Amino acid sequence: MSLLIRCHHTRLDRRSVAQLFTPFKGSLEHIPVLEARGNRPLQMTFEDQLKILTYYHLEEHSSGRHLLQVLAQEDFAATHIAPPGGIQKSAFFEAINSRGLEQMIHVYEDLQKQATAKIPIAKDISDLGDLIAVDGSLIDATLSMLWADYRTEVKKAKVHLGFDIGRGVPQKVTLTDGKGDERPQAKRLVAPGQTGVYDRYYQCYNNFDAWQEQGRHFVCRIKATSRKTELSVNPVDPDSHVFYDASVLLGTKSQNQTEREVRVVGYTVDQINYWVATDRFDLTAEQIAFIYKLRWTIESFFAWWKRHLNVYHLIARSPYGLLMQILAGLITYLLLTIYCHEEYGERVSINRVRELRNKIRNEAAEDATFGLSPPGIIDLDYGAYATS
C-alpha cells in the first residue's frame, strides 16, 4: 500500500489534478515516512510538502508568501493542496529548509525512471545511442546566502544537470555554489554506456582518458587551437559540411597529451568552424556533428523551465532548501512530461501546460457555481485516472 493511502490520505478528487499526480503512487510506496523530530505532530507531511511545491511551480506563484496566501484564501488550493489544518509561514519555511530531502530525492529518481520507461527515444536519433547533454545554469542568490560564493557583492548558486536528449527529460542533478567547477560533475551526470554531450568548457584531456576507461562515451567541443598528433586520417566528402575527420592524440607530448586515441571531427555551420572530440568511432562524421548540435536541447530546457515554471524564484536560502526547490521544479516538469505523453502523445509545451492550468481552474469554478461544498478526506482512486 502506498504511503499516500497508508499514512495520510488525500483530499484530491478532481480528475485533472489527480491525473497529473497519479505517478506519485509508485514513487511514494517505499520511501521512509517523514516523522516529527519532537512531541508535536508535523503541520505538513511530506505528501503535503510535495503537493505544495509542485503546485507552486505549476501555477507560477511569485513568492513563497504569495503561495501561502493562495493556500489559505483560494478555495481550490485550500481544499486540495494545503494540509487539512492549513500551514503557518514559519512551519512552511522551516520544513522546506530542513526536512524531506531524502524523500524528495527518492520521488525524483523514481519519476525520472517512470518517464524514461514510458517515453521512447525520438525516432530520428534512436540509432545514436543514449545521449545525455550536460550543462550548468546559474541561479541568482541573495547576499545573505554566504555559501553561494561567486564574486564580491554577488552571490549565485549553480545547478548541474544531465538531460536525456532522446526523451526530453532531465536525469541526474547536482547543486554547487556559483563558482563550482562543472567538469568534476560530469562523472556524476553521465553513466557508463551513455554518451555525454559537452560544450567547450568541459574540454579536459585527463577526463577524455578517464571517461574511456570508465565506459562513459563523449562528444565534446574543443578549441580550434588544440594540438593534435594524427594517427590516421579518414576521407571526407568534399560536398559535406565536415572538413576534417581523424584519429589523434590530443595535447602536447610529455605534458598533457591523451594516452588514449581520440577522434576529432571538424565541420562548418553558418561560416563557423566547430571542432569536436569523441570516442564514438562507430558513427559517421556527420552523425557526430549532428550529436553536438543536439546539445542545445539542454539550453532550451533551462530557458523553458526557468520561464514557465518559475523555478529560480527562490523560496529557500539554504543549500538544503534550494536543492529541495530545484528537485520540486524537476519533479513538476517530469509530471508534466508524463501527463502530456499519456494524454496527448506529445512532448511538454506551454500550450498544454496552460490547458492543464485552465482545466484545474474550470473544475474549481464548477464546484463554486453549483454550490458544492469541499469534500471530506477521501482515498484517491488512482486506478480510475490511470486508465481513463
N, C-alpha and C positions, 0 to 999 in steps of 0.2 A: 504494500500500500504506500502511496506517495506521501511525502512529508506534508503536502498541501492538504490531503484528506486526513492524515493520521494525527496531525498536531493542531492545525489552525482552523481549518475550514475557510471557505471564501465566500464573499458576497457578490461575486461577479455573476450576472445572469444574462447579460446582453450578448447576442451572437457575435458581433464584430470583435468586441474585446476578448471574449472567450476564445474565439478562433485565433486571434493574434497570440494569446498567452498559452495556447494548447501545448507547444513544445516544452513548456516548463514542466509538464507532467513527468517526463523521463528524467529531466535534469535534477528534480528535487527528490527523487526516490532514495538515493543513497548518501546524501550529504549529511554531515552531523547537524544535530539540532542546535540552533543558536540559543544559548542559555544565559540567563541573567547572572551578573557577577556578584550580586548581593542578595538580600532578602526580598527586595522589591521586584515585582514582575516587570518584564520588558513592556515598555509602552509601544514598541514597534518590533514585531517579529521580523525574521529575515524575509519571509514572504512579503510582508508589508513593505519592507525596505526595497525589495526587488521591484515590486509593482510601482512604488512611488518614483523611483529613479528612472524606470522605463517610461512612465507617464511624463516625467519631466522632459526627457529628450523627445518623446513623440509629439508633445504639444508645444515645444519650443518656448518654455517659460523663461522669462528674462532674468530671474534670480531665484535663489533658494527661498527668500521671503515671499516672492510672488507665488511660488509653488505652494508654500504653506497656506497662504491666503486663499488660493483656489481650493485646496483640500478642505479648508474649513467652511468656505462660503458657497462653493458651487455644488449643487445637489448631486450631480453625477459623480464627481470626484470624491465627495464626502461619503457617498453610498458605496461606490465600487472600488475605490483606490485607497482611501485613508483607512487606518485602523478603526475598529468599531467605536472606540472612545476618543477618536481624534489624536493629534500628536502635537506636543508643545515644541516650540522652537529650540529650546535647549536640548531636549531629548533627541530631536531630529539630527541636529548638527553633531552632537556627541556620538550618536550611533554611526553616522557617516564616517567620522574621523577615527573611530576606534574599534568597530566590530563588524563582522560579516565578510571580511575579505576572503577568508578561506572558502566560505560558501560561494561567494561571487565568482571566484576563480573556477570552482567546480562547475557552476552553471555555465560560465562562458565556454569552458573547454567542451562540455557536453553539447551545447548548442552548435559549436563550431563543427563537431563531429556529425551532428544531425544534418547540418547544411551541406557538408561535404558528401554525405551519403545520398542525399536527396537530389542534389543539383548536378547534372552531368557536365563534363568539360565541354566547352564550346567546340562545335564540330570542326571549325576552321583551324584549330590549333591542337586537336586531340592527338595528333601524331608527333607533337613536340615534347612530350613528357610533362611532368608535374612542375609547372613554372611558378616560382614564388618571387614576386617583386619585393625588394627590401628598401626601406627608406625611413628617415626620421622626420618629425614635424615638431616645431617649437610651439610652446604654449605660453602666452604672456602670463606672468605671475605678479603678485603684489610684492612690495618691498619687504613686507613682514615675513615673507616665505624665505627665510635666510638660507634654507637648504638648496633653493633653486638658483645656484650660482650661474651667472652668465658674464656680466661685466659690471663695472662700477655704476651704481644707481639704476641698474637694470636687472631684473630677475626673470628668468624663464625656466620652464621645465621642458623636457623633450620626450615625446612618445616615439618608440621604435617599433615598427610593425612589419610583419611578413604578410603579404597579401596574395592569396590564391588567384592568379590571373585567369586561369581557365574557367573557374566557377564564379569569380567575382565576389569572394568572401574573405574577410580578414582571418588570419590564423594567429600565430603566436605574437605576443606583445610584451614589451618591457618599458620601464619608465626610469629616466635619469634626470639629473639637473641639466640645464641648458647647454653646459659645456661638455656634457658626456660624449665621449668618442663613439661614433656609430659603428666603426669597424669591429670592435670586440663583440657587438651584439649579433653579428651575422650568424655565428655558430649556434646561437640560441633560437634564431628565427627560421633557419633552413635545416631540415632534417636530412640525414643521409638518403640518397636516392632522388632527392628533389634537386631542381636547378634554380639557384638563386640568380636573380637579375638585378644588377647593381649599377649605380651611377659611378662617375669617375672618382668620387671621394673615397670609395671602398677599395681602390687600387692598392694592393699590398702583395709583394712578391712572396713573402713568407706565408701569407694566407692562401695564395694560389697553390703552393705546395701542400699546405696542411689540409685544405679542402679536398684535394685529390686523394690524399692519404685516407681521409675520413669518408670518402664516397659522396661528398657534397659537390654536386656539379655547379658550374657558374658560367654566367655570361656577364662580363664586366667591362664597361667603357674604360679605356686607358688614355693617358696623354699621348698626343701625337709625337712628342719627343722621346718617348720611352725607347730605350736601347734594345734592339732585337738582334740576336745571333741566330741566323736562319739555319735550320736543319734540313728543311725541304720546302719547296715552293709548289703550290698547287696551281694549275692553269685556271684562268678566269675568262668568262665570256666577255668579249670586247663590247657587247651591247648591254651588259649588265651594269647596274649601279655599283657593283662590287669591283674594286680595282686592285685588291690585294688579298691573298689567302695563303698563309704559310704556317708551318710548324717551327716554333722558335724557342729559344731560351731568353727570357726577359731579364733585363738588368745588366749590370757590369760584373764581369767575371772577377772572382775573389773579393767582391764587395757585397752585392745584394742580388746576385743572379739566381733565378729559379733553378732548382735541382731537377724538376720535372718538366717535361715537354709541354708547351702551351701553344694553342692555335690562336693566331691573330688574324682577324678579318678587318679589312678597311673598305669603306663604302661611302658614297656621296648622296646626300639628301639636301635639296634646296641649296646647292652650291656650298654645303658644309661637309667637310670630311670627318667621318667618325672612325675611330679605331676601337675594336672590341677584342678582348681576350677571353678565351673559353677553353674548357676541356671537352667540349662536345664535338668529337671528331666524326660522330655518326650522322651529322646533318650537313646540308649544303651550306655554302657561304651565305646564300640569300636567306635561308631559314635562320641563320644566326643573326643576320641584320634585322630580320623581322621580329625575332625574340626581343632584341634590345628595344625596338620600337614599342613593344608591349609594356615596357617598364612604366610608361606614362599612365597606365591604368591606376597605379597607386597614387599618383599625383591627383588624378581625377577623383579617386575615392576620398582622399583627405579633403579636397575642396568641397565635395558634396556633403560629406559627413559634418564638417565644421559649419557649413552654411545652413543646412536643412535640419540638423538635429541638435544644434546649439551646444555641442559637446565641450567647447573651450571656454564657455562662460562659467567661471569657477563657482562652485558652491562648497568647495573644500579647500583647505590651505595646507594640510599636512601631506607628506608623500603617501601615507596610508589612504587618506581620504581622496586625494587626487586619483590614485590608481583605482579606487572604488568607482569614481565618477567615469573614468575612461573605460573601465570594463562595462559599466552600465550602458555607456554610449555604444560600445561594440555589440553588446547583447541586444540592444534595441535594433541596431542595423541587421543583426542576424535574424531576429524575429520577423522583421520586415522582408528580409530576403526569402525566408521560408514561406511567409504569407503570400508574397507576390508570385512565387513559383507555384504554389499549390492552388491559388485562386485564379491566376491569370496565365500561368506558364511563361512568365516574363521575369526579367531582372528588375531590381528595385528602381523606381523612378519617382520623382517628386510628384508627378500627376497621380500615381497610385497611392502615395502616402497621403496626399490631400484628400483623395476619395475616402480613404480609411478614416481620416480625422472627421470628415463630414458625416460619415456613417455613424460614428460614435456620438456626435453632437445631435444628429437627427433622431437617433434612438432615445437619447436623453430627453429631447424635446417632446417626443411622442408620449413618454411617461407623464410629463408635466401637462400636456394637452388633455390627456384622458383622465387626469387626476389620480394616477396610480401612485400609491404610497411606496416608499423604499422597501425592498424585500427584506425579509429576515435573513439570518445567517443560514446558508444552504451549502450543500455539497455541489460542486461543479461537475456536471456530467461531461467530461472531456470527450468521451467517445462519440457523443452526438455531434459534436462540432468537427471532429476529425474526419467524419465520413459524409458530412452534409454537402 
